[in-house]
C-alpha cells in the first residue's frame, strides 16, 4: 500500500509575531505573598489559642465555631496560594 503524502499546515493566516509569540506569565502582586502568609498564621494562631484556652477564647460565646473561623483563615491562605506565581 502506498504511503500517504504528509501535508504541511499553512501558517499564512497568522501574522509572524503571533505565530512565534511566547507569552510570559504575569507576576503576582506584591501584596499577595504577605497576605497569604498572614492568613495562614492568623488561622494557625486562632486555632492554637482556641485549644490552649480550653475552648473559651478567642471569641468566648461562639464555642466550637472558633475552629471554623480558624480554618476559614487557612482557607483564604490556600485560595491566595493558588494565585501566587
N, C-alpha and C positions, 0 to 999 in steps of 0.2 A: 504494500500500500504506500503510495507516495506521501511524503511529509508535507503538511500544510505550510504555507508561507507565513512567516512571522510578520505581523503588522506593527508598524510603528505608529504610536499615537502622535497626532499632530498637536503641537502646543502653540500654534499660531494664534489661537483665540485668546491667549493670555498675554498681557504685557510682560516684557522681560523682567521688570522689577518684581512683579507679583509671582512669576514662575520660580524665581530664585530667592525669594524673600525668606528670611529666618526671623521669626518673632521671638524676642526675648521676653521671659516672664517679668511681670511688673514686681517691683519690690513692695514689701508690706509697709504700711505706715509706721512711723517711728514710735507711736503710742501703743502699738499692738502688743509687743513683747512685754513691756512693763505692766500693762493692764492684765494680760494673760497670767503672768506670774503672780500678780497681786490677787487675782481671783482664786487661783489655786491655793495660795497661802491663807487667804481670808476664809475659805471653806475649811481648810485643814485646822486652822486655829479655832474656828467656830465649833467644830466637832470635838476637838480636844477639850475646850472649855466646858462643853456640854457633858462630857464624860467625867472630867475631874470634879466638877461641881455636883456630882450625883444627880444629874438631870434637872437641875433647878436654874441654871443660867445658860446662855446669855439673855434670853427672854424668859422670865420665870413662868408666865401664865400660859404659854403655848405647849409646854411639855415636850413630848417626843417630836413635835413638828420642828423643833430646832435642828433635828437631823435633816429634814427636808430642806431647810434653809441652807445648811452647810453644804449639802450635796448640790443644791442649786448654784451656789458659787462655783463649785468644782465643775458643774456642767457648763457654766458660762466660760470657764477657762478652757475646757475642751472644745467648745464651739469656736473660740478665738484661735485655738491652736490649729484648727483646720484651715484657717485663712492665712497662716504665717508662711512666708516664703523666704 
